């Protein structure tokens, strides 16, 4: 009996120490989440400013898909982070799971899933544009592009609606380690495994297949250009420089979260505090990194952003044009002679890589196809 009391006392002291540690680390975590939310929001606002204007080298469908990605990424900073921080403050006075936490967990899972589906549709659009350039307009019409985008936004909520039901098929609780309303995946292993099989694995497979094929094609064309000394292989270098970081960042951000989800579902156990925090919030950082790899790497995007920023500065300070020469720089950046050369040059580094390999792949396709008799 005495040994049992000692064991209970040790367990209680351990739990008290854990709770104390969680409370000490909570301000640091809140600061990290807040800074990340501001970075995601500001970067995606800049992206929306540029995408809504004309950018050379971007097709209409590409802009639709990228606007969808921007919307999903913006939801991380405008919806996911405020909701979870709100719950973290409310939990000071309301312990245990509640209906609001179920709703927050539903929004968390929905936005995460929509982002993955959107990244997969972008890869699919890029694949069709590069490998089927002559059939692109018939294979991926405007209607089909909008249907793909609609599917990426509608299917996840339908699939994840059981999470929003307080007395549903899966339990939800607030995690003090990650400051997030998380489903307890071990409470329904079958449903948890079904989510990974319908969301993460299909999206990852599509992205890996499409980007791997694009990477192989870019590398092959680079070797051909190097062999024949045609321009130093600039266009394939652009594709190689974009494709590898995109896939690396995707798997680096999403795999830890999925691994912990599967581990929790199968074993019913948790992971150390900071490992859980980093793994849960890594996918949201993908919303900021997407702005870098899908937008900021593109020279035409940066140039357009600089022009819009100069116009905004001139609108706020009209008298600054004579001192700083902003008007002259903006006008020179939009001059007809510069614009024609720049537009031709930036076709090779389109954000969706459509123009990176399109010309080369079209030529190769024409060579392969026999001429009609």
Beta strands, then each sheet from edge to edge (+ up, - down):
strand 1: 171-175
strand 2: 180-184
sheet 1: 1+ 2-
end
